[in-house]
Amino acid sequence: MDRKPNLLLWALLAISTVTLALGAFALRTEAEATALGSGSTRLPQFIDLLSSDVTLPLSAQGRRLLLDSCDKAMQTSAPLVLRFASEAQRQMIVPFCTDLAQAAVETSGADSYAWLVLAMAQIRQGSVAEAERSIIWSAHTGPTESWIAEPRFELIQDHYDQFSSTVRAIGDADAVLLLPGNRGAVVAHRYVLDPAFRQRAQELIEKQPEAVQRRFVLLLRRQT
Protein backbone atom coordinates (compact mmCIF):
# COMPACT_ATOMS: atom_id res chain seq x y z
CA MET A 1 0.00 0.00 0.00
CA ASP A 2 2.87 2.38 0.80
CA ARG A 3 4.91 1.57 -2.29
CA LYS A 4 3.17 3.99 -4.66
CA PRO A 5 3.69 7.08 -2.44
CA ASN A 6 7.32 6.05 -1.93
CA LEU A 7 7.89 5.66 -5.67
CA LEU A 8 6.27 9.05 -6.27
CA LEU A 9 8.49 10.63 -3.61
CA TRP A 10 11.65 9.17 -5.14
CA ALA A 11 10.57 10.34 -8.59
CA LEU A 12 10.01 13.87 -7.32
CA LEU A 13 13.40 13.85 -5.60
CA ALA A 14 15.09 12.68 -8.81
CA ILE A 15 13.40 15.40 -10.85
CA SER A 16 14.37 18.02 -8.28
CA THR A 17 17.99 16.85 -8.32
CA VAL A 18 18.18 17.01 -12.12
CA THR A 19 16.53 20.45 -12.14
CA LEU A 20 18.99 21.77 -9.57
CA ALA A 21 21.92 20.32 -11.50
CA LEU A 22 20.75 21.92 -14.74
CA GLY A 23 20.20 25.20 -12.95
CA ALA A 24 23.69 25.12 -11.47
CA PHE A 25 25.14 24.29 -14.89
CA ALA A 26 23.30 27.21 -16.49
CA LEU A 27 24.41 29.60 -13.75
CA ARG A 28 28.03 28.48 -14.12
CA THR A 29 28.09 28.96 -17.91
CA GLU A 30 26.42 32.36 -17.64
CA ALA A 31 28.84 33.38 -14.88
CA GLU A 32 31.82 32.50 -17.07
CA ALA A 33 30.51 34.83 -19.76
CA THR A 34 29.40 37.75 -17.58
CA ALA A 35 32.64 37.63 -15.56
CA LEU A 36 34.44 38.80 -18.68
CA GLY A 37 33.28 42.38 -18.14
CA SER A 38 32.71 44.69 -21.09
CA GLY A 39 34.55 46.05 -24.13
CA SER A 40 38.27 45.59 -24.55
CA THR A 41 38.70 45.30 -20.77
CA ARG A 42 37.32 41.75 -20.98
CA LEU A 43 40.16 40.46 -23.18
CA PRO A 44 42.58 39.54 -20.34
CA GLN A 45 39.85 37.40 -18.76
CA PHE A 46 39.01 36.00 -22.19
CA ILE A 47 42.63 34.94 -22.71
CA ASP A 48 42.52 33.11 -19.38
CA LEU A 49 39.45 31.19 -20.60
CA LEU A 50 41.23 29.85 -23.67
CA SER A 51 42.78 26.95 -21.81
CA SER A 52 39.52 26.15 -20.00
CA ASP A 53 36.68 23.86 -21.01
CA VAL A 54 34.13 26.61 -21.70
CA THR A 55 30.52 25.61 -22.28
CA LEU A 56 28.36 27.75 -24.56
CA PRO A 57 26.08 29.95 -22.40
CA LEU A 58 22.37 29.22 -22.69
CA SER A 59 21.30 32.86 -22.99
CA ALA A 60 21.70 34.93 -26.16
CA GLN A 61 23.36 37.69 -24.11
CA GLY A 62 25.90 35.29 -22.62
CA ARG A 63 26.77 33.93 -26.06
CA ARG A 64 27.10 37.43 -27.46
CA LEU A 65 29.62 38.41 -24.75
CA LEU A 66 31.88 35.50 -25.66
CA LEU A 67 31.45 36.03 -29.41
CA ASP A 68 32.24 39.72 -29.04
CA SER A 69 35.46 38.81 -27.24
CA CYS A 70 36.37 36.55 -30.17
CA ASP A 71 35.56 39.37 -32.59
CA LYS A 72 37.91 41.76 -30.78
CA ALA A 73 40.64 39.15 -30.32
CA MET A 74 40.68 38.30 -34.04
CA GLN A 75 40.86 41.88 -35.33
CA THR A 76 43.53 42.51 -37.96
CA SER A 77 45.27 45.04 -35.71
CA ALA A 78 45.54 43.00 -32.54
CA PRO A 79 44.51 44.83 -29.37
CA LEU A 80 47.41 45.85 -27.14
CA VAL A 81 46.52 43.30 -24.47
CA LEU A 82 47.09 40.43 -26.94
CA ARG A 83 50.66 41.55 -27.44
CA PHE A 84 51.32 40.53 -23.87
CA ALA A 85 49.74 37.11 -24.31
CA SER A 86 52.03 34.14 -24.83
CA GLU A 87 52.49 32.71 -28.31
CA ALA A 88 50.65 29.57 -27.20
CA GLN A 89 47.68 31.67 -26.06
CA ARG A 90 47.58 33.61 -29.33
CA GLN A 91 47.62 30.34 -31.28
CA MET A 92 44.62 29.11 -29.29
CA ILE A 93 42.36 32.06 -30.14
CA VAL A 94 41.22 31.05 -33.65
CA PRO A 95 40.51 27.34 -32.87
CA PHE A 96 38.70 28.35 -29.66
CA CYS A 97 36.57 30.93 -31.47
CA THR A 98 35.86 28.55 -34.35
CA ASP A 99 34.48 25.94 -31.96
CA LEU A 100 32.55 28.56 -29.98
CA ALA A 101 30.92 30.14 -33.05
CA GLN A 102 30.19 26.74 -34.60
CA ALA A 103 28.42 25.68 -31.41
CA ALA A 104 26.48 28.96 -31.39
CA VAL A 105 25.15 28.55 -34.95
CA GLU A 106 24.26 24.93 -34.22
CA THR A 107 22.30 26.16 -31.21
CA SER A 108 20.62 28.96 -33.17
CA GLY A 109 20.91 29.02 -36.94
CA ALA A 110 19.38 32.51 -36.90
CA ASP A 111 22.27 34.01 -34.91
CA SER A 112 23.66 36.41 -37.53
CA TYR A 113 26.52 37.57 -35.30
CA ALA A 114 27.63 34.00 -34.57
CA TRP A 115 27.76 33.31 -38.32
CA LEU A 116 29.91 36.41 -38.77
CA VAL A 117 32.35 35.47 -35.99
CA LEU A 118 32.57 31.99 -37.48
CA ALA A 119 33.45 33.60 -40.84
CA MET A 120 36.17 35.67 -39.15
CA ALA A 121 37.72 32.52 -37.68
CA GLN A 122 37.44 30.62 -40.96
CA ILE A 123 39.12 33.36 -42.97
CA ARG A 124 41.94 33.43 -40.41
CA GLN A 125 42.36 29.69 -41.04
CA GLY A 126 42.45 30.19 -44.80
CA SER A 127 39.08 28.49 -45.32
CA VAL A 128 37.68 31.04 -47.77
CA ALA A 129 34.85 28.90 -49.15
CA GLU A 130 33.59 28.12 -45.64
CA ALA A 131 33.92 31.79 -44.68
CA GLU A 132 31.84 32.79 -47.70
CA ARG A 133 29.05 30.44 -46.68
CA SER A 134 29.09 31.83 -43.14
CA ILE A 135 29.00 35.44 -44.41
CA ILE A 136 26.04 34.61 -46.65
CA TRP A 137 24.20 33.08 -43.69
CA SER A 138 25.06 36.11 -41.56
CA ALA A 139 23.60 38.43 -44.19
CA HIS A 140 20.56 36.19 -44.66
CA THR A 141 19.74 36.09 -40.94
CA GLY A 142 20.66 39.72 -40.13
CA PRO A 143 20.44 41.86 -43.28
CA THR A 144 19.40 45.11 -41.57
CA GLU A 145 21.17 45.01 -38.20
CA SER A 146 23.72 47.78 -38.53
CA TRP A 147 25.82 46.68 -35.52
CA ILE A 148 26.45 43.38 -37.35
CA ALA A 149 26.68 44.97 -40.81
CA GLU A 150 29.59 47.15 -39.63
CA PRO A 151 32.08 44.35 -38.80
CA ARG A 152 30.74 42.31 -41.74
CA PHE A 153 31.48 45.24 -44.07
CA GLU A 154 34.99 45.53 -42.62
CA LEU A 155 35.68 41.80 -42.97
CA ILE A 156 34.58 41.76 -46.61
CA GLN A 157 36.63 44.84 -47.50
CA ASP A 158 39.72 43.46 -45.73
CA HIS A 159 39.59 40.32 -47.90
CA TYR A 160 37.75 41.71 -50.93
CA ASP A 161 39.97 40.09 -53.57
CA GLN A 162 39.46 36.64 -52.05
CA PHE A 163 35.68 36.72 -52.16
CA SER A 164 33.14 35.93 -54.86
CA SER A 165 30.83 38.49 -56.43
CA THR A 166 28.02 37.24 -54.14
CA VAL A 167 29.92 38.14 -50.99
CA ARG A 168 31.18 41.40 -52.50
CA ALA A 169 27.56 42.36 -53.12
CA ILE A 170 26.84 41.75 -49.43
CA GLY A 171 29.64 44.20 -48.60
CA ASP A 172 28.04 46.77 -50.91
CA ALA A 173 24.65 46.26 -49.29
CA ASP A 174 26.18 46.69 -45.84
CA ALA A 175 27.87 49.94 -46.95
CA VAL A 176 24.53 51.28 -48.21
CA LEU A 177 22.87 50.27 -44.94
CA LEU A 178 25.54 52.02 -42.86
CA LEU A 179 25.76 55.26 -44.86
CA PRO A 180 22.69 57.13 -43.48
CA GLY A 181 23.46 56.49 -39.81
CA ASN A 182 26.28 57.18 -37.37
CA ARG A 183 28.02 53.98 -38.44
CA GLY A 184 28.53 55.57 -41.85
CA ALA A 185 31.77 56.92 -40.35
CA VAL A 186 33.22 53.42 -40.85
CA VAL A 187 32.50 53.66 -44.58
CA ALA A 188 33.99 57.17 -44.71
CA HIS A 189 37.12 56.00 -42.88
CA ARG A 190 37.55 53.15 -45.34
CA TYR A 191 36.95 55.57 -48.24
CA VAL A 192 39.81 57.81 -47.08
CA LEU A 193 42.33 55.04 -46.35
CA ASP A 194 41.55 52.44 -49.02
CA PRO A 195 42.02 53.64 -52.64
CA ALA A 196 40.56 50.41 -54.07
CA PHE A 197 37.39 50.78 -52.00
CA ARG A 198 37.20 54.49 -52.86
CA GLN A 199 36.90 53.70 -56.53
CA ARG A 200 34.14 51.13 -55.91
CA ALA A 201 32.32 53.30 -53.40
CA GLN A 202 31.89 56.29 -55.67
CA GLU A 203 29.38 54.43 -57.81
CA LEU A 204 27.47 53.27 -54.74
CA ILE A 205 27.32 56.72 -53.19
CA GLU A 206 26.20 58.38 -56.42
CA LYS A 207 23.10 56.17 -56.38
CA GLN A 208 22.07 57.28 -52.88
CA PRO A 209 19.56 60.04 -52.10
CA GLU A 210 20.98 63.55 -52.03
CA ALA A 211 20.60 63.80 -48.26
CA VAL A 212 22.71 60.66 -47.79
CA GLN A 213 25.35 61.99 -50.16
CA ARG A 214 25.56 65.28 -48.25
CA ARG A 215 25.89 63.42 -44.97
CA PHE A 216 28.68 61.27 -46.40
CA VAL A 217 30.59 64.38 -47.49
CA LEU A 218 30.25 65.67 -43.92
CA LEU A 219 31.58 62.37 -42.57
CA LEU A 220 34.53 62.58 -44.96
CA ARG A 221 35.40 66.06 -43.68
CA ARG A 222 35.47 64.69 -40.15
CA GLN A 223 38.07 62.14 -41.21
CA THR A 224 40.63 64.83 -42.04
Secondary structure, 3 states (H helix, E strand, C coil): CCHHHHHHHHHHHHHHHHHHHHHHHHHHHHHHHHCCCCHHHHHHHHHHHCCCCCCCCCCHHHHHHHHHHHHHHCCCCCCHHHHHCCHHHHHHHHHHHHHHHHHHHHHCCCCHHHHHHHHHHHHHCCCHHHHHHHHHHHHHHCCCCHHHHHHHHHHHHHCHHHCCHHHHHHHHHHHHHHCCCCCHHHHHHHHHHCHHHHHHHHHHHHCCCHHHHHHHHHHHHHHC
